[in-house]
Amino acid sequence: MEKTPNVILMFIDDLGYGDLSCFNENSKLKTTNIDGLSDCGIRLTDCHSTSALCTPSRYGLLTGRYNWRSRLKQSVLPGGADPLIENGRRTLATMFKEHGYYTAAVGKWHLGLGWERKDFDGSEYGIADEVQEKLKVPGAAGFLLDGMNIDFTKPLKVSPNDFGFDYFYGTAASLDQPPYTYIENRTVLSVPDHVTGVFPLDRTGATQQELWQRGPAAPDYDFEKVIEDMNDKVLEIIDSHADAEEPFFLYYPTHAVHGPLLPPEGFKGKSGLNAYGDMVLYLDYLVGTVRDKLKEKGILEDTIFIFASDNGCSGIADYPFLTSHGHNPSYIFRGKKTDIYEGGHRIPAIISWPEHMDGGKTCGQMTCLCDLFATFAQLLGENIPDNAAEDSISLLPALHKDVPVRYSVVHSSGDGSFSIRTQDWKLELCRHGGSGMNSPVIEPTTTDEVPYQLYNLKEDVREQHNVAAQHPDVCLAMARELLEIIKNGRSTPGAPQENAGMDSWKQLQDVYGMMEKIEKNAGDM
């Protein structure tokens, strides 16, 4: 019997669609190794994350469920947060494990962990006087920074091991989010003993590219080595499992290219642009090391290698500088990370399986990262239960025959605002980008006439001309479709499911408010 393929899912942090030379003909960065992956695989040119932010997009990827169905309705989790994935919820790793795979996750988790808590006054980190002083100031409780009340000597009550992974090695969250220590399965490998970083941390622009958020750190934690250490662990796992009878599923959420931007020696200045450009080239190198290891072990042909970003590029990259030098991380799209616009959630994605795919092809069909669940379910012969992967659709017809698999897709922005895309139409239920942060990269050429936006992406993929006022009937039909998708708890056939946090869901109430305006505008026509 032919061995089931190994699967590597390399999930990149904050990489823009326009950063890769295989996606952007005008890219100032030559990403040779990623281009090579594309040459023996399929590029998805209309692929999207479920959200324009990293915690929610990771939830959508691993569960096959829209992230806003969870308790998290906007923003991201701090590193010291409780688990976001619900107890007992089926994940990609759960499915692979039940089909005989060895499952491992290496890198940035950022979906919450079951920490053991303790009382905190700052004394153990030598900042007790500072804490007490800050607590006198109204609203300053946020100074008690992320991870300060964790007992790092105790094992995790909940870890990735509880969501289908046989092995986990990584950090709680992003490279710039505390706590700063490595975790292996349920164990913190080095107990934090000091506080480092700045507060607050600006991630809207490039003023703090090399800094990180204030929080507890282990004595041996080296920010400049984290990405390399994680990659070494990935190569080690491939080494040790290449010849095993059981296939492996390796989820590799690398910390690159998220801030702080700390390119290692050999890559500093290599791009000729800035630290962000250098980090993209370092990422390209990492991809090359993984492919080389697969070749060395003789399993490249038998491995499905998926490369995808979690959302658009962050403002930390320094868009003004890069665009002035002819490089736009968002390619031709409006917006960036956190925005509801295409630049926030349209991501570069490549699927390579040399043994079963003709290389160098593109798939222009509308796809979403949450669709990987149903895709692998079909490959594995899995019958998905009603209470799992409620928004996932198999990509196999799109990959093999380039035929549509999705009629619509729903996205959320940094502040939890909604958009729904139905074929060429995209309705955005917010006046601006919905990021809660900076203004969009490419400003519109028309003035909004209504407090929501409608674009025909076939004619206006740059989202420059809001035509909502001219097409109230289209807005009404799409808003009703969105509400139906929310109400049913799923967007695929099956029994209705529950969404979390319905009673306190401000963004849902905003949708109803927008619906009233849309109905009025449609009635006035």
N, C-alpha and C positions, 0 to 999 in steps of 0.2 A: 504494500500500500504506500502511495506517495506521501511523504511527510508534509504536514500542514506548514505553510510558510511562517517564518519568523516575521515579527512586525516591530519596526522602530518608528515611534511617533515623536519627532523632534519638534517641540513647540517653542517658538522664539518669542522673546519678550520685547514688544514695542518696535518691531521691524516694519518699516513702511513698504508699501507696494512698489514705490519708485526707487527703492534702494538697490534692487538687483538688476544686473545687466540683462538677464533673461526675461525680465518683465518691463523694463524701461529702456528703450532704444537710446535715450539721452542720458542714461545714468553715468555719472562721473566715477563710479566705482565698478571695477571689473571683478565680478564675483565668479571666478573661474570654476570653483568646485561645485557651487550651487548650480551654475549653468550646466555642468557635467551631469548633475543629478537630473536636471530637466531634459537633457539630451537623451537619457535612457528612461524617461518617464513621461507623464502628462502634466502640463501646466494648467491649473484651473484659473482662468482669467476673470471669472465673475463669482469668486468664492468669498464668503463672509463669515466673520465671527458673529456670535449671537449678540455681543455687546461691544461697545467701544472702549471697554476697560477690562483689566486682566483677571481679577477674581471672578466676575460673572462669566467671562468668556471661557474660563477653565471649567466652571460648573457645567456650562452648556456642552462643551466638548466631551467631558467624561460621562455625563448622564444622558446625553441625547435629548435634553429637555431645555426649553427656554429658561434662561437664568432668572428672569423676573417672576417665575413661578415659585422660587424659593423665598426665604424670609428677607433676602437682601434685595431691596428695591432701588437702590442707587449706590454709587461710589464703590469702594473696595473694602475688603476686610483688613484690619490691622494684623500684624504678625501674631499678636497674642490673643486673637479671637477664638471663639469656640467653633466647632465644625459647622460648615455650611451644608455639606451633603447630608441629607437626612438619614437617620439610622435605618438600615435595611434597604436603602435605595440601591438599585442595580446600577453598576457602572461598567464601562468598557473592560476594566480589569476583572471585575466579577465574572463577566461573560467569558473572557479568555481563559481565566483560571478554571472555570467549570468545563471548558472544552480541552483541558489537558495541557494548558500552557503554564510555563513558569512566568510569573509577572513581577516586574520591578519598576519602580519610579525613582528617578535620580534627578535632583535639581531643586527648583523652586516649587513648593507646594501651593501656598497662598489660598488654601480653602479652609483654614481653621483647623485647630488641633485640640485634643482633650487635655488641656494643661491642669496640673494641680495648682490651686491658688493658695495664697497666704496673705496675711496682713502686711502692709508696706508703709514705712515712714521715711524711707530714704537712707536710713543709717547704714545699712550694709554696703551701700555704694558711696558712702561718704558725702551725701547731699541732704542730710536731714534738715539742717537749718534752712536751706534753699527751698525745700518742699514745704516746710511749715510757713515760710514767708509767702510763698505763692498761693497757698491755700486760703490766705486772708483776702485775696483778691477775688471778687465775684466773677464766676465763669472761668476761673483759672485751673479748674480740676484737670483740664486737658494736659497740664504740665506733667501730671503723673503719667509719664509716657508709656507707650506700648511695651508690655513685657515686664514692667517693674514688679508686679505682684505675683510672679510665677515662682514656684518652688522647682528649680531646675534639677534638684537632686532626686526628684520623684519621677517614675516612669509615666509616659503619656497614657491617659485613660482611653483616648481615641487617637489613632494615627492612620496613615494611609493603609496600614495592614488591615484595618477594619473595612476598607472599601475595595478589597479584592487584590491588593498587592502583597505578594510573598515577601518582598523586600523593599525598603525605602531608605534612601540616603540623600540628605539634602538639608535645606533650610526651611523655616516656617513660611517665609514670604520673599519679597523682592530683595535684591542686593542692597537696597538703601532703606530697608525696613527692619527694625529690631523684632525679636532678639537675635543677636549676632553670634550664632553658634551652630555647629553641625548636629544633625539628628540622625541616628541610625535606628530604624524601626521605631521602638518606643523610648529610646534612650537618648538623652542629651549627652553628647560625647565630652563636652568641656563646659563646666559651670561658669556662667558669666560672673565676673568679679569687679567690673568697672563700667562706667557710663561713657559713651562716646557719641559724637555727632552734633547736629544743630537742630534747633526747634524755633520756629516752624521751618520746614523745608520747602523751598519753592521748586515746583516741577512744571510750571507753566512756561518757563523760558530757560535760557542757558546761563543764568547768573551763578548757578551752584552745580555745575556739571560734575565736579569731582567730590561732592559732599554727600552725606547720608543723614537720615533722621536720627535724632538723639534717642538713645536707648541702651539697654544692658548688652555687654559684649564679653565673650570669653577671652582669656588672656592670650590665646594662640590664634585668634581669628584674624586673618589677613584678607582684607577686601580685594586686594589685587590678585589673590590666588584662588578665590572661590570658583570662578568659572573653569579654570584649568583643573582644579581638584575634581569637580563634578564630571568633566569630560574624561579624566583618567579613570574614574569609577565606571563610567559607561563602557570604556574600552576593556576594562577588567571583566565586566559582566559578559561582554561578547566573547572574550577569550575563554572564560570558564564554562560557557553554555553552548558554544558553537557546535560541539560534537555530541551534545546530549541527545537522548532519544526524544525528549519532549521539546517542542518549539518554544520560543520565548516571545513575550510581549514586553517591550522596553519603552516605557513612557519617559521621555527625556525633555522636561521643561527647563531649558537652559536659562541662566540668569542674563545672558547676553540678549539684546543690546540695551537693556534697561540701565538707568543711572544707578550709581555713579559711573561715569565714563572713565574707565581706568585701563586703557590699552596696555598690554604687556610690552616688555622690551622686544624689539623686532617689528612691532606694529605701530609704535608711536611715530606719527608723522608719515606713515606709509601711504595714506590716502591722498596726501597733498591738499586735504581739505581741513578737517578738524578732528577732535577726539571721537566724535560720533562716526565719522567716515572710517577712522582707524578701527573702531569696534566692529563695524560691518565687515571689514576685511578679516578681522580676527575670527568672527563668526564663520566666514567662508572657509577659513583654515580649519576650524573645528569640524565642519561638515566633511571636509576632505579626510580628516583623521578617522572619522567613523567609517566612511566608505572604504578607505584603505584597509582598515581592520577587517571589514566584511570580506574584502578580496583576499586578504592574507589567510583568513580562515576558510576560504572556499565556499562561502555561503551568500555572497552578494546576489547571485541569481535566484536564490530561494528566500530572499528577504524582501518584504514590502517596506519600503522606506518612505515615510510621509514627512514632509517638511512644511510647516505652516507658521505664520505669525499669529499672535493672540489678539491683536488689534492694530490700529494705525500707529504711526511714529509719534513719539512724544515731543512736546515743545522743547525739551532739554537738548534736542539735536541741534538747535539754533537754526530754525527755518530761514530767518532773514539772511544769515551768512551763507547758508547752503544754496538758497535760490539765487542769490546774487552771484554765485559762482557756477550757476548753470545746473545745479542738482536739486531736484524736488523730491523729498522722501515720499510725498503723497502722489507722485506722478502727475497726472492731469486732473486729479480729483480734488474737490473742495473739502477742506477740513483736515483734521488730524485726530490723534488719540483723544477720547472723551466726546467727540462730536457725533451728532446723529448723521452727518453727511458721509458720503462714500469714503472719504479719507479716514474716517474714524473706524470703519468696520470692514471695508473691502481689503482683503489681505492676500499676500502672495502665498500660494499653496502649490505643492508639487507632490504627486504620487508616482513612485517608481517601483516597478516590479519587473525586472529585466526578462525573467523567464516567461512572463505572460502578457506583457504589454509592448506594443511597438513604441519606441522612444521618439522623442522630439515632437510629440503631438500637443495640441491644445484642446481644452474643453471650455467652450464659451457659455455653457449652460449655467443658470443661476443655481448655486450650491451654498451650503452652510456647513460649518464645522460640526454642528450637532448631528449631521447626517452620517458621520463616520460610524456611529453606533449601529444603525440599521444596515449599513453597507457590510460591516463585518459580521453582523448577525446573518445576513444572507449567505455570505461566504462560508460561515460555520454551520449553516443549517439550523440556526437558532430561531425558535418561535418566540417573539418578544411578547411578554405578558402585558396586559392593559395598563398596569401601573409602572411601566418602565419606558424610557425613550419615547415619550409622548409626542415629541416634535421632530423625530428623526425619519428620514426618507432615504432609501438605498440609492447610492450614486452609480451602481453598476451599469444601468442603461445609459447614463450620461457618459461614463468613461469608455464603454465599449462601442456605443453606437451614436454618441453625441446627440442624444435626444433629450428633451426636457424631462426633468423629474419633479420639479417644483412649480406650483402655480403661484405661490406667494411665500414670503419670508418676513419675519418680524425682527426688528432690532431695538436695542435700548441704548441711550446715551449715558454720559457720566452722571447726570442728575436724574436719571430714570425716565426721561421722556421717551415716547414711542415713535417708531416709524413702521410702516408696512409697505412692502414692495409687492405689487401684483403685476406680473409680466413686466411691461416697460414702465408702468406708473409707480411712483413712490410718493406716499403721503407721509409728511412729517408733522406730528402733532405738537409743535412748538414754534415760536416765532423766530428763534435764532438757532444756534447749534445745539442747545441742550447740554452743553458741557459743564456749565457752572464755573468755567475757568476762562480761557482766552477766547477772543473772537476767531472765526474761521480763517484759514490761511488765504483762501481766495474769496474776496468779497463779492457779493452779488451785484449784477449790473442793473437790477430792477428793485424798486421799493415794494416791500410787502404790503399788500392791500388787505390781507386778512391775517389773523394770528396763527395761521398754520400754513404749511407749504406743500405744494404739489409740483412734481417734476416729471417730465417724460424723459427717462434716461436714454431712450433710443435717439432722441433728438438733442438732448441737453444733459449729457452724462456729467458735465461739470457743475450741474445744479446752480445755474446762474439766473434762470428765468422762472420765477414762481408763477404758475398758471392756475393756482387754486381758484381764483375769482372767476376764471373763464370756464372752469369745469366743475361746478358744484355737484353735479350728478355723480361724477367719478369719485370725488371726495366722500360723498355720502355712502356710496357702495363700499368703498374701502374701509371707512370708519366702522361701518356695520360688520364687515368681515373681521376686523381686528377685535371688536367687542365679542364676537362669537367665538373666536379663537381663545380669548381670555376666559370667557364664561365656561367653555367646555373643559378647560384644563388640559387641552390637547389640540393639536392641529392635524392629527392623523386619525384614521378610522379606529374606533374602539370605544369602550365605555368611558363616560365622562370622569374626570379626575379633579381633585381639589388643588387649589392654589393656596400657598401660605400667606398669612397676613392680609386677608381681604378687608378686615375692618379698619385697618390703619394705613391703607394703601393710597397715599396722596396722589400718586401719579395716575392711578385708575380714576380717581375723582376728577382729575384734570382732563382725562379722556372724555368723560361724560360731559364736562363743561364745554369742551371743544365740539362734541357731538351736537350740542344745542345750537352752537353758532353755525355749524355746517348745515344742520337741518333748516335753520332760518334762512341762510343764504340760498339754499336749494329751493326753498319755498318762494323766495322773492324773485326767482328767475322766471 
